[in-house]
Amino acid sequence: MKKEEVFYSIEQFEKAFKRLSEIIKRPLDDIARDAGIQRFEFTFELMWKALKIYLGFMGRECKTPRDALKEAFKQGMLSGEDVFLRMLDDRNLSSHTYKESTAKEIFERIELEYVDAFKKLVSELKKRYNTL
């Protein structure tokens, strides 16, 4: 694992997060909601992979999103472990099932909880990268 890989993974996560943030600011309709959920799924994937790469660089192997989240929490990178675990559940639910009521609930959590959690994690990863 090279330091450049860590940088690239954080950069990709941050770009995805910015795209998610853009859609959240738009007026809500079915298309914006569906696009927001799709961007959330993509952002989540890049988030856990950035965690996996960073933690791997630090000598901690994580094979699954849940492993990466648990280890990041142990390392003090995340606060509100329950938010990130709920995020994982919502990512799994949204990518395998489509039910309008569930989509509305997930989008609401994206707006009210997940965007802020992603923002804090982007900042934390960048801070930690700068001290490598």
C-alpha positions as CSV (number, residue, x, y, z in Angstrom):
1,M,0.0,0.0,0.0
2,K,1.4,3.4,-1.0
3,K,0.7,6.8,0.4
4,E,-0.5,7.9,-3.1
5,E,-3.2,5.2,-2.9
6,V,-4.4,6.6,0.4
7,F,-4.6,10.1,-1.1
8,Y,-6.4,8.9,-4.2
9,S,-9.0,7.0,-2.2
10,I,-9.7,10.0,0.0
11,E,-9.9,12.3,-3.0
12,Q,-12.4,9.9,-4.7
13,F,-14.5,9.7,-1.5
14,E,-14.5,13.5,-1.2
15,K,-15.6,14.0,-4.9
16,A,-18.5,11.6,-4.4
17,F,-19.5,13.3,-1.2
18,K,-19.6,16.7,-3.0
19,R,-21.8,15.2,-5.7
20,L,-24.1,13.8,-3.0
21,S,-24.2,17.2,-1.3
22,E,-25.2,18.9,-4.6
23,I,-28.3,16.7,-5.0
24,I,-29.4,17.2,-1.4
25,K,-29.6,20.9,-2.0
26,R,-32.0,20.5,-5.0
27,P,-35.7,20.8,-4.7
28,L,-37.0,17.3,-3.8
29,D,-39.0,15.3,-6.3
30,D,-38.9,11.6,-7.1
31,I,-36.0,12.0,-9.5
32,A,-33.9,14.0,-7.0
33,R,-34.7,11.5,-4.3
34,D,-33.7,8.5,-6.5
35,A,-30.5,10.3,-7.6
36,G,-29.7,11.1,-4.0
37,I,-30.0,7.5,-3.0
38,Q,-27.9,6.4,-5.9
39,R,-25.2,8.9,-5.0
40,F,-25.4,7.9,-1.4
41,E,-24.7,4.3,-2.3
42,F,-21.7,5.3,-4.4
43,T,-20.4,7.7,-1.7
44,F,-20.8,4.9,0.9
45,E,-18.8,2.5,-1.3
46,L,-16.0,5.0,-1.8
47,M,-16.1,5.9,1.9
48,W,-15.6,2.3,3.2
49,K,-12.9,1.7,0.5
50,A,-11.0,4.8,1.6
51,L,-11.2,3.6,5.2
52,K,-10.0,0.2,4.1
53,I,-7.0,1.6,2.2
54,Y,-6.1,4.1,5.0
55,L,-6.4,1.5,7.7
56,G,-4.4,-1.0,5.6
57,F,-1.7,1.6,5.2
58,M,-1.7,1.8,9.0
59,G,-1.3,-2.0,9.3
60,R,-4.9,-2.9,10.0
61,E,-6.6,-5.2,7.5
62,C,-10.3,-4.8,6.9
63,K,-12.1,-7.0,4.5
64,T,-15.7,-5.8,4.7
65,P,-17.5,-2.5,5.2
66,R,-18.5,-3.5,8.7
67,D,-14.9,-4.4,9.6
68,A,-13.7,-1.0,8.3
69,L,-16.3,0.9,10.2
70,K,-15.6,-1.0,13.4
71,E,-11.9,-0.5,13.1
72,A,-12.3,3.2,12.2
73,F,-14.4,3.6,15.3
74,K,-11.7,1.9,17.4
75,Q,-9.1,4.3,16.0
76,G,-11.2,7.3,16.9
77,M,-11.9,8.3,13.3
78,L,-15.6,8.1,13.6
79,S,-18.0,9.3,16.2
80,G,-21.6,8.0,16.3
81,E,-20.9,4.4,15.3
82,D,-24.6,3.7,15.3
83,V,-25.0,6.3,12.4
84,F,-22.4,4.6,10.3
85,L,-23.9,1.1,11.0
86,R,-27.3,2.4,10.1
87,M,-25.8,3.8,7.0
88,L,-24.4,0.4,6.1
89,D,-27.9,-1.2,6.6
90,D,-29.5,1.5,4.5
91,R,-26.9,1.1,1.7
92,N,-27.6,-2.7,1.7
93,L,-31.4,-2.1,1.8
94,S,-31.4,0.5,-1.0
95,S,-29.3,-1.4,-3.4
96,H,-31.3,-4.7,-3.1
97,T,-34.9,-3.5,-2.7
98,Y,-37.0,-0.7,-4.0
99,K,-40.0,0.4,-2.0
100,E,-41.1,4.0,-2.1
101,S,-41.7,4.3,1.6
102,T,-38.3,2.9,2.4
103,A,-36.7,5.2,-0.2
104,K,-38.3,8.2,1.5
105,E,-37.0,7.1,4.9
106,I,-33.5,6.5,3.6
107,F,-33.4,9.9,1.8
108,E,-34.5,11.6,5.0
109,R,-31.6,10.0,6.9
110,I,-29.2,11.0,4.2
111,E,-30.3,14.6,4.5
112,L,-30.5,14.7,8.3
113,E,-27.6,12.4,9.4
114,Y,-25.4,10.9,6.7
115,V,-24.3,14.0,4.8
116,D,-23.0,15.5,8.1
117,A,-21.3,12.2,9.0
118,F,-19.6,11.9,5.6
119,K,-18.5,15.6,5.9
120,K,-16.8,14.9,9.3
121,L,-15.1,11.8,8.0
122,V,-13.8,13.5,4.9
123,S,-12.2,16.1,7.1
124,E,-10.8,13.5,9.5
125,L,-9.3,11.4,6.8
126,K,-7.7,14.5,5.2
127,K,-6.3,15.6,8.6
128,R,-4.9,12.1,9.2
129,Y,-3.4,11.9,5.7
130,N,-1.6,15.2,6.2
131,T,0.1,13.8,9.3
132,L,1.4,10.6,7.5
